[in-house]
Amino acid sequence: MKQKDFKKVVILGSTGSIGISTLKVIARYSEQFKIVGLTAYNNIDILLRQVKNFQPRYVAVPRAGQAKLKAGLNGFLVKILDVNCDLPELVSRREVDIVVIGMRGSEALIPFLSAVRAGKTVAPANKEALVVAGDLLMKEAQKHGAKIIPVDSEQSAIFQCLEGRPHKEIKRVYLTASGGALRKVPQRKFAELTVKEVLNHPRWRMGKKITVDSALLMNKGFEVIEAKRLFQLDVNQIEVVLHPEAIIHSMVGFKDGSVLAQLGVTDMRLPIQYALTYPRRLPTGLKDLNFFELKSLTFERPDIKKFPALSLCLEVAKADGTLPSVLNAADEVAVEAFLDLQISFSRIYPLVEKVVRRHKNCRHPQLNDIRNADLWAREETKRLLN
Ligand SMILES: NC(=O)c1ccc[n+]([C@@H]2O[C@H](COP(=O)([O-])OP(=O)(O)OC[C@H]3O[C@@H](n4cnc5c(N)ncnc54)[C@H](OP(=O)(O)O)[C@@H]3O)[C@@H](O)[C@H]2O)c1
């Protein structure tokens, strides 16, 4: 295959759960993809192994990690960039075709925006950027001819069910939720939960932040906002359905009463590969679904008394403006405080709610308003923490 026939890929956050799964897909189809850039934050050792296996041209890490990276490169020719300021330049490079956004947090917003402005195909697993500034990202993508093909499994399922169908035919989107680690744990026990218990997700192995958000159903609330942005839906068109088996990744109901669902094993390589090879479907090497083993698929209404984060997210999704940015930033700070053992699990939601209620919403924000709201919410949450 000639060099120009390869699809050239940058993975932001290659050392995380999404990044590692993306590299597994790329290794399987090494004759179709070439890695141009990889980025990491703390895990320099994992990055070094990836550099040796995939030989990217560029890697980005924080300045503090660059000496260790250089020392471990052992003669490999790689240009080292600063992850805190060079990502916009990396994703916009001429040779890049696809940008996979597997880094966590709202820091992904600026490189995401640069990638769409450069007209790239963007495959976001990251949801924070879409939550805080999805409208802007979608508008800019349209303006610059960039494609956004979601990787988050629920959004990928909706994308797959919708393919080629006019927006006006959509009646409702059913966003499925496995229910996280605490579906069967009584709320009175929330204050005593250990980090290990909260991270014990029954269906998915993911990074710590998203796993804590899943336990709170905050993650599902973020996905409502994400789906609203990606598919231009009204919040009332999105219904969250608990589906503990996590086999149906989401469904779309159409005006004629038909409902299409996307089903598959719980492995992120499936939506990642679909985004990379879109519109083709190629073997993933994953197990097929066995309906006779599954026997039944069940559905429940989410318990919003036990998981009030979901209703808060719906409220924020309706109000929109700078509130999603505040919700996301407060949640990032509060979840980190829980993971650092500063607060109990039961304090995360009240903290986030308090910050959201204190914010004076700017209904039609520019990028600067969104970023200022993010900074304000981080400060306010830290202040309340102390
Ligand atoms: N995991 C899943 O199955 C899944 C599913 C759907 C959506 N998502 C979304 O995908 C994103 C990543 O999730 P994950 O589970 O893969 O998280 P993760 O395992 O924690 O990985 C996060 C990645 O981001 C890097 N990173 C952390 N802080 C950064 C910063 N300030 N600047 C640049 N890079 C930074 C990390 O680098 P180091 O490891 O080197 O520190 C790592 O490569 C999140 O937005 C999540 O909500 C994940």
The ligand as a MOL file (V3000), in Angstrom:
LIG
                    3D

  0  0  0     0  0            999 V3000
M  V30 BEGIN CTAB
M  V30 COUNTS 48 52 0 0 0
M  V30 BEGIN ATOM
M  V30 1 N -13.2690 4.4450 28.7740 0
M  V30 2 C -14.3870 4.3220 28.1300 0
M  V30 3 O -14.8530 3.1920 27.8870 0
M  V30 4 C -15.1630 5.5340 27.6640 0
M  V30 5 C -16.4120 5.3600 27.0560 0
M  V30 6 C -17.0900 6.4760 26.5800 0
M  V30 7 C -16.5440 7.7420 26.7270 0
M  V30 8 N -15.3430 7.8860 27.3410 0 CHG=1
M  V30 9 C -14.7830 9.2530 27.4850 0
M  V30 10 O -13.4880 9.2620 26.8880 0
M  V30 11 C -12.5950 10.1100 27.6260 0
M  V30 12 C -11.4080 9.2880 28.1220 0
M  V30 13 O -11.8970 8.2890 29.0000 0
M  V30 14 P -10.9400 7.1240 29.5340 0
M  V30 15 O -11.8210 6.2060 30.2910 0
M  V30 16 O -10.1200 6.5840 28.4230 0 CHG=-1
M  V30 17 O -10.0310 7.9490 30.5520 0
M  V30 18 P -8.5980 7.5730 31.1440 0
M  V30 19 O -8.3870 6.0970 31.0960 0
M  V30 20 O -8.5120 8.2640 32.4470 0
M  V30 21 O -7.5800 8.2360 30.0870 0
M  V30 22 C -7.4990 9.6200 29.9500 0
M  V30 23 C -6.3990 9.9940 28.9710 0
M  V30 24 O -6.2750 11.4160 28.9900 0
M  V30 25 C -4.9180 11.7730 29.3580 0
M  V30 26 N -5.0150 13.0040 30.1440 0
M  V30 27 C -5.3870 13.1490 31.4270 0
M  V30 28 N -5.3730 14.4440 31.7830 0
M  V30 29 C -4.9920 15.1440 30.6800 0
M  V30 30 C -4.7680 16.5290 30.3990 0
M  V30 31 N -4.9470 17.4650 31.3370 0
M  V30 32 N -4.3640 16.8740 29.1610 0
M  V30 33 C -4.1700 15.9430 28.1990 0
M  V30 34 N -4.3520 14.6100 28.4090 0
M  V30 35 C -4.7600 14.2310 29.6250 0
M  V30 36 C -4.4140 10.5840 30.1430 0
M  V30 37 O -2.9940 10.5440 30.1520 0
M  V30 38 P -2.1520 9.6430 31.2250 0
M  V30 39 O -2.8290 8.3010 31.2930 0
M  V30 40 O -0.8060 9.5570 30.5730 0
M  V30 41 O -2.1510 10.3690 32.5140 0
M  V30 42 C -5.0460 9.4270 29.3500 0
M  V30 43 O -4.2900 9.1960 28.1820 0
M  V30 44 C -13.4350 10.7140 28.7590 0
M  V30 45 O -13.9210 11.9450 28.3420 0
M  V30 46 C -14.5910 9.7060 28.9210 0
M  V30 47 O -15.7600 10.3130 29.4300 0
M  V30 48 C -14.6420 6.8150 27.8070 0
M  V30 END ATOM
M  V30 BEGIN BOND
M  V30 1 1 1 2
M  V30 2 2 2 3
M  V30 3 1 2 4
M  V30 4 1 4 5
M  V30 5 2 4 48
M  V30 6 2 5 6
M  V30 7 1 6 7
M  V30 8 2 7 8
M  V30 9 1 8 9
M  V30 10 1 8 48
M  V30 11 1 9 10
M  V30 12 1 9 46
M  V30 13 1 10 11
M  V30 14 1 11 12
M  V30 15 1 11 44
M  V30 16 1 12 13
M  V30 17 1 13 14
M  V30 18 2 14 15
M  V30 19 1 14 16
M  V30 20 1 14 17
M  V30 21 1 17 18
M  V30 22 2 18 19
M  V30 23 1 18 20
M  V30 24 1 18 21
M  V30 25 1 21 22
M  V30 26 1 22 23
M  V30 27 1 23 24
M  V30 28 1 23 42
M  V30 29 1 24 25
M  V30 30 1 25 26
M  V30 31 1 25 36
M  V30 32 1 26 27
M  V30 33 1 26 35
M  V30 34 2 27 28
M  V30 35 1 28 29
M  V30 36 1 29 30
M  V30 37 2 29 35
M  V30 38 1 30 31
M  V30 39 2 30 32
M  V30 40 1 32 33
M  V30 41 2 33 34
M  V30 42 1 34 35
M  V30 43 1 36 37
M  V30 44 1 36 42
M  V30 45 1 37 38
M  V30 46 2 38 39
M  V30 47 1 38 40
M  V30 48 1 38 41
M  V30 49 1 42 43
M  V30 50 1 44 45
M  V30 51 1 44 46
M  V30 52 1 46 47
M  V30 END BOND
M  V30 END CTAB
M  END
